[in-house]
Amino acid sequence: MRVAVRPPALRHWFSHSIPLAIFALLLLYLSVRSLGARSGCGSRAQPCVPGGTAPFQVRQESGTLEAPERKRPPCLGPRGMLGRMMRRFHASLKPEGDVGLSPYLAGWRALVEFLTPLGSVFAFATREAFTKVTDLEARVHGPDAEHYWSLAAMAAWERRAGLLEQPGAAPRDLTRSSGSRTLLLLHRALRWSQLCLHRVATGALGGPDAGVQCSDAYRAALGPHHPWLVRQTARLAFLAFPGRRRLLELACPGATEAEARAALVRAAGTLEDVYNRTQSLLAERGLLQLA
């Protein structure tokens, strides 16, 4: 039996083209203006969510898969990356229904720290997110800090000051985007991260692998905002995604597969809570079309 061998030149091209493709993809989705939702997502372009869910909030998808508390893996503990990320994001959910910007951005920093070691695809995915986080942190600690302590305060201030972009129109200088627009881009990326982690955690043995499920999550959360070329680039990029078992090992070192899956489900649930709260606040203020 003859076995086809991929020519060295083709292997070299493929290994270099995948990282470049995912870098281009994530650079675009965090910086270009939204092209609006496609058919099935409603008029005035509410973000698409899978399964016909409500326009302003998504279903609670995190389930009840949990490892026994006595077996809580280190990744959920005080020093674990997942544990730190969950505590910071949870702290952003203010009792009065607002989202605190400082803990929200601290949660994003922990999410970037968590995702980066999972592989080169995640590293490229988080690079632009880190830039957006840094931009918002400069506002939170800048001369107008009194207006940037929460999402609601920021949106109200930027509207009064005439800083908000026209719906659907990208600013001429992307480095001078409003804080509300920058947060919207992070908000969409958070949805993709949440869906990807949840599907990695709950995928059935023998079912679609992590790359397929995270690609599906991209099509649900980010694809509706991208042109055809970017969507095709995404499809190619996910071919290089790590396998489910490897992702679980990296996400929760030293844990059993069941413990790692349960830990990711809990983390995805926290991200989902933050996403739903933020989605409602942005929708109520008519800010979902800033990008």
Contacts in CASP RR format, 6 or more apart in sequence:
PFRMAT RR
TARGET T0000
AUTHOR 0000-0000-0000
METHOD contacts of the structure
MODEL  1
MRVAVRPPALRHWFSHSIPLAIFALLLLYLSVRSLGARSGCGSRAQPCVP
GGTAPFQVRQESGTLEAPERKRPPCLGPRGMLGRMMRRFHASLKPEGDVG
LSPYLAGWRALVEFLTPLGSVFAFATREAFTKVTDLEARVHGPDAEHYWS
LAAMAAWERRAGLLEQPGAAPRDLTRSSGSRTLLLLHRALRWSQLCLHRV
ATGALGGPDAGVQCSDAYRAALGPHHPWLVRQTARLAFLAFPGRRRLLEL
ACPGATEAEARAALVRAAGTLEDVYNRTQSLLAERGLLQLA
6 14 0 8 1.000
17 236 0 8 1.000
18 121 0 8 1.000
18 236 0 8 1.000
18 237 0 8 1.000
18 239 0 8 1.000
18 240 0 8 1.000
19 120 0 8 1.000
19 121 0 8 1.000
19 124 0 8 1.000
19 240 0 8 1.000
21 233 0 8 1.000
21 236 0 8 1.000
21 237 0 8 1.000
22 120 0 8 1.000
22 121 0 8 1.000
22 124 0 8 1.000
22 125 0 8 1.000
22 233 0 8 1.000
22 234 0 8 1.000
22 237 0 8 1.000
22 240 0 8 1.000
23 124 0 8 1.000
23 127 0 8 1.000
24 230 0 8 1.000
24 233 0 8 1.000
25 230 0 8 1.000
25 233 0 8 1.000
25 234 0 8 1.000
25 237 0 8 1.000
26 124 0 8 1.000
26 125 0 8 1.000
26 127 0 8 1.000
26 128 0 8 1.000
26 129 0 8 1.000
27 128 0 8 1.000
28 226 0 8 1.000
28 230 0 8 1.000
29 185 0 8 1.000
29 188 0 8 1.000
29 189 0 8 1.000
29 222 0 8 1.000
29 225 0 8 1.000
29 226 0 8 1.000
29 230 0 8 1.000
30 128 0 8 1.000
30 129 0 8 1.000
30 131 0 8 1.000
30 132 0 8 1.000
30 185 0 8 1.000
30 186 0 8 1.000
30 189 0 8 1.000
31 128 0 8 1.000
31 174 0 8 1.000
31 185 0 8 1.000
32 170 0 8 1.000
32 291 0 8 1.000
33 168 0 8 1.000
33 169 0 8 1.000
33 170 0 8 1.000
33 291 0 8 1.000
34 45 0 8 1.000
34 168 0 8 1.000
34 225 0 8 1.000
34 289 0 8 1.000
34 291 0 8 1.000
35 225 0 8 1.000
35 226 0 8 1.000
35 227 0 8 1.000
36 45 0 8 1.000
36 168 0 8 1.000
36 224 0 8 1.000
36 225 0 8 1.000
36 289 0 8 1.000
37 45 0 8 1.000
37 46 0 8 1.000
37 47 0 8 1.000
37 48 0 8 1.000
37 224 0 8 1.000
37 225 0 8 1.000
38 48 0 8 1.000
38 224 0 8 1.000
40 48 0 8 1.000
41 47 0 8 1.000
41 48 0 8 1.000
41 224 0 8 1.000
42 55 0 8 1.000
44 289 0 8 1.000
45 288 0 8 1.000
45 289 0 8 1.000
46 55 0 8 1.000
46 56 0 8 1.000
46 283 0 8 1.000
46 288 0 8 1.000
47 188 0 8 1.000
47 191 0 8 1.000
47 221 0 8 1.000
47 224 0 8 1.000
47 225 0 8 1.000
47 279 0 8 1.000
47 288 0 8 1.000
48 220 0 8 1.000
48 221 0 8 1.000
48 223 0 8 1.000
48 224 0 8 1.000
49 55 0 8 1.000
49 58 0 8 1.000
49 59 0 8 1.000
49 191 0 8 1.000
49 220 0 8 1.000
49 221 0 8 1.000
50 58 0 8 1.000
50 195 0 8 1.000
50 220 0 8 1.000
51 59 0 8 1.000
53 59 0 8 1.000
55 283 0 8 1.000
56 279 0 8 1.000
56 280 0 8 1.000
56 283 0 8 1.000
57 276 0 8 1.000
57 279 0 8 1.000
57 280 0 8 1.000
58 191 0 8 1.000
58 272 0 8 1.000
58 275 0 8 1.000
58 276 0 8 1.000
58 279 0 8 1.000
60 269 0 8 1.000
60 272 0 8 1.000
61 195 0 8 1.000
61 198 0 8 1.000
61 268 0 8 1.000
61 269 0 8 1.000
61 272 0 8 1.000
62 198 0 8 1.000
62 265 0 8 1.000
62 266 0 8 1.000
62 268 0 8 1.000
62 269 0 8 1.000
62 272 0 8 1.000
63 202 0 8 1.000
63 265 0 8 1.000
65 201 0 8 1.000
65 202 0 8 1.000
65 261 0 8 1.000
65 262 0 8 1.000
65 265 0 8 1.000
66 262 0 8 1.000
66 265 0 8 1.000
66 266 0 8 1.000
67 73 0 8 1.000
67 258 0 8 1.000
67 259 0 8 1.000
67 262 0 8 1.000
67 263 0 8 1.000
71 259 0 8 1.000
72 259 0 8 1.000
73 252 0 8 1.000
73 254 0 8 1.000
73 255 0 8 1.000
73 259 0 8 1.000
73 260 0 8 1.000
73 263 0 8 1.000
74 80 0 8 1.000
74 252 0 8 1.000
74 253 0 8 1.000
74 254 0 8 1.000
74 255 0 8 1.000
75 81 0 8 1.000
75 82 0 8 1.000
75 83 0 8 1.000
75 251 0 8 1.000
75 252 0 8 1.000
75 253 0 8 1.000
75 255 0 8 1.000
75 260 0 8 1.000
75 263 0 8 1.000
76 82 0 8 1.000
76 83 0 8 1.000
76 86 0 8 1.000
76 252 0 8 1.000
76 263 0 8 1.000
76 266 0 8 1.000
77 83 0 8 1.000
78 84 0 8 1.000
81 110 0 8 1.000
81 113 0 8 1.000
81 114 0 8 1.000
82 114 0 8 1.000
82 251 0 8 1.000
82 252 0 8 1.000
82 263 0 8 1.000
82 264 0 8 1.000
82 266 0 8 1.000
82 267 0 8 1.000
83 267 0 8 1.000
84 110 0 8 1.000
84 113 0 8 1.000
85 107 0 8 1.000
85 110 0 8 1.000
85 111 0 8 1.000
85 113 0 8 1.000
85 114 0 8 1.000
85 267 0 8 1.000
85 270 0 8 1.000
86 266 0 8 1.000
86 267 0 8 1.000
86 270 0 8 1.000
88 103 0 8 1.000
88 106 0 8 1.000
88 107 0 8 1.000
88 109 0 8 1.000
88 110 0 8 1.000
89 103 0 8 1.000
89 104 0 8 1.000
89 107 0 8 1.000
89 110 0 8 1.000
89 111 0 8 1.000
89 270 0 8 1.000
89 271 0 8 1.000
89 273 0 8 1.000
89 274 0 8 1.000
90 270 0 8 1.000
90 273 0 8 1.000
90 274 0 8 1.000
91 103 0 8 1.000
91 106 0 8 1.000
92 99 0 8 1.000
92 100 0 8 1.000
92 101 0 8 1.000
92 102 0 8 1.000
92 103 0 8 1.000
92 104 0 8 1.000
92 107 0 8 1.000
92 274 0 8 1.000
93 99 0 8 1.000
93 273 0 8 1.000
93 274 0 8 1.000
93 277 0 8 1.000
94 100 0 8 1.000
94 150 0 8 1.000
97 277 0 8 1.000
97 281 0 8 1.000
98 150 0 8 1.000
98 151 0 8 1.000
98 152 0 8 1.000
98 153 0 8 1.000
98 281 0 8 1.000
99 150 0 8 1.000
99 151 0 8 1.000
99 152 0 8 1.000
99 274 0 8 1.000
99 277 0 8 1.000
99 278 0 8 1.000
99 281 0 8 1.000
100 149 0 8 1.000
100 150 0 8 1.000
100 151 0 8 1.000
101 136 0 8 1.000
101 140 0 8 1.000
101 148 0 8 1.000
101 149 0 8 1.000
101 150 0 8 1.000
101 151 0 8 1.000
101 154 0 8 1.000
101 183 0 8 1.000
102 140 0 8 1.000
102 149 0 8 1.000
104 151 0 8 1.000
104 274 0 8 1.000
105 133 0 8 1.000
105 136 0 8 1.000
105 137 0 8 1.000
105 140 0 8 1.000
108 129 0 8 1.000
108 133 0 8 1.000
108 186 0 8 1.000
108 190 0 8 1.000
109 130 0 8 1.000
109 133 0 8 1.000
111 126 0 8 1.000
111 129 0 8 1.000
111 190 0 8 1.000
111 193 0 8 1.000
111 271 0 8 1.000
112 126 0 8 1.000
112 129 0 8 1.000
112 130 0 8 1.000
112 133 0 8 1.000
114 251 0 8 1.000
115 122 0 8 1.000
115 123 0 8 1.000
115 125 0 8 1.000
115 126 0 8 1.000
115 193 0 8 1.000
116 122 0 8 1.000
116 123 0 8 1.000
116 126 0 8 1.000
117 250 0 8 1.000
118 242 0 8 1.000
118 247 0 8 1.000
118 250 0 8 1.000
118 251 0 8 1.000
119 242 0 8 1.000
119 250 0 8 1.000
120 240 0 8 1.000
121 237 0 8 1.000
121 238 0 8 1.000
121 240 0 8 1.000
121 241 0 8 1.000
121 242 0 8 1.000
125 189 0 8 1.000
129 186 0 8 1.000
129 189 0 8 1.000
132 182 0 8 1.000
132 185 0 8 1.000
132 186 0 8 1.000
133 186 0 8 1.000
135 177 0 8 1.000
135 179 0 8 1.000
135 182 0 8 1.000
136 148 0 8 1.000
136 179 0 8 1.000
136 182 0 8 1.000
136 183 0 8 1.000
136 186 0 8 1.000
139 145 0 8 1.000
139 148 0 8 1.000
139 154 0 8 1.000
139 179 0 8 1.000
140 148 0 8 1.000
140 149 0 8 1.000
142 148 0 8 1.000
144 157 0 8 1.000
147 153 0 8 1.000
147 154 0 8 1.000
147 156 0 8 1.000
147 157 0 8 1.000
147 158 0 8 1.000
148 154 0 8 1.000
148 157 0 8 1.000
148 179 0 8 1.000
151 183 0 8 1.000
151 278 0 8 1.000
151 281 0 8 1.000
151 282 0 8 1.000
152 281 0 8 1.000
152 285 0 8 1.000
154 179 0 8 1.000
154 180 0 8 1.000
154 183 0 8 1.000
155 180 0 8 1.000
155 281 0 8 1.000
155 282 0 8 1.000
155 285 0 8 1.000
155 287 0 8 1.000
157 163 0 8 1.000
158 164 0 8 1.000
158 178 0 8 1.000
158 179 0 8 1.000
158 180 0 8 1.000
159 285 0 8 1.000
163 178 0 8 1.000
163 179 0 8 1.000
164 178 0 8 1.000
164 180 0 8 1.000
164 181 0 8 1.000
164 287 0 8 1.000
164 290 0 8 1.000
165 171 0 8 1.000
165 177 0 8 1.000
165 178 0 8 1.000
165 181 0 8 1.000
165 290 0 8 1.000
165 291 0 8 1.000
167 286 0 8 1.000
167 289 0 8 1.000
167 290 0 8 1.000
168 289 0 8 1.000
168 290 0 8 1.000
168 291 0 8 1.000
170 291 0 8 1.000
171 177 0 8 1.000
171 178 0 8 1.000
171 181 0 8 1.000
178 290 0 8 1.000
180 282 0 8 1.000
180 287 0 8 1.000
180 290 0 8 1.000
181 290 0 8 1.000
181 291 0 8 1.000
183 278 0 8 1.000
183 282 0 8 1.000
184 282 0 8 1.000
184 287 0 8 1.000
184 288 0 8 1.000
184 290 0 8 1.000
184 291 0 8 1.000
185 291 0 8 1.000
187 275 0 8 1.000
187 278 0 8 1.000
187 279 0 8 1.000
187 282 0 8 1.000
188 221 0 8 1.000
188 222 0 8 1.000
188 225 0 8 1.000
189 222 0 8 1.000
190 271 0 8 1.000
190 274 0 8 1.000
190 275 0 8 1.000
190 278 0 8 1.000
191 221 0 8 1.000
191 222 0 8 1.000
191 275 0 8 1.000
192 217 0 8 1.000
192 218 0 8 1.000
192 221 0 8 1.000
192 222 0 8 1.000
193 271 0 8 1.000
194 268 0 8 1.000
194 269 0 8 1.000
194 271 0 8 1.000
194 272 0 8 1.000
194 275 0 8 1.000
195 214 0 8 1.000
195 217 0 8 1.000
195 220 0 8 1.000
195 221 0 8 1.000
195 268 0 8 1.000
196 210 0 8 1.000
196 213 0 8 1.000
196 214 0 8 1.000
196 217 0 8 1.000
196 218 0 8 1.000
197 251 0 8 1.000
197 264 0 8 1.000
197 267 0 8 1.000
197 268 0 8 1.000
197 271 0 8 1.000
198 264 0 8 1.000
198 265 0 8 1.000
198 268 0 8 1.000
198 269 0 8 1.000
198 272 0 8 1.000
199 210 0 8 1.000
199 213 0 8 1.000
199 214 0 8 1.000
199 216 0 8 1.000
199 217 0 8 1.000
200 210 0 8 1.000
200 213 0 8 1.000
200 214 0 8 1.000
200 244 0 8 1.000
200 247 0 8 1.000
200 248 0 8 1.000
200 251 0 8 1.000
200 264 0 8 1.000
201 248 0 8 1.000
201 260 0 8 1.000
201 261 0 8 1.000
201 262 0 8 1.000
201 263 0 8 1.000
201 264 0 8 1.000
201 265 0 8 1.000
201 268 0 8 1.000
202 261 0 8 1.000
202 265 0 8 1.000
203 213 0 8 1.000
203 244 0 8 1.000
208 216 0 8 1.000
209 241 0 8 1.000
209 243 0 8 1.000
209 244 0 8 1.000
210 241 0 8 1.000
210 242 0 8 1.000
210 243 0 8 1.000
210 244 0 8 1.000
210 247 0 8 1.000
211 238 0 8 1.000
211 241 0 8 1.000
211 243 0 8 1.000
212 238 0 8 1.000
214 238 0 8 1.000
214 241 0 8 1.000
215 234 0 8 1.000
215 235 0 8 1.000
215 238 0 8 1.000
215 241 0 8 1.000
218 234 0 8 1.000
218 238 0 8 1.000
219 231 0 8 1.000
219 234 0 8 1.000
222 234 0 8 1.000
223 230 0 8 1.000
223 231 0 8 1.000
223 234 0 8 1.000
225 291 0 8 1.000
226 234 0 8 1.000
242 250 0 8 1.000
245 257 0 8 1.000
248 255 0 8 1.000
248 257 0 8 1.000
248 260 0 8 1.000
248 261 0 8 1.000
248 264 0 8 1.000
249 260 0 8 1.000
251 260 0 8 1.000
251 263 0 8 1.000
251 264 0 8 1.000
252 259 0 8 1.000
252 260 0 8 1.000
252 263 0 8 1.000
252 264 0 8 1.000
255 263 0 8 1.000
282 288 0 8 1.000
END
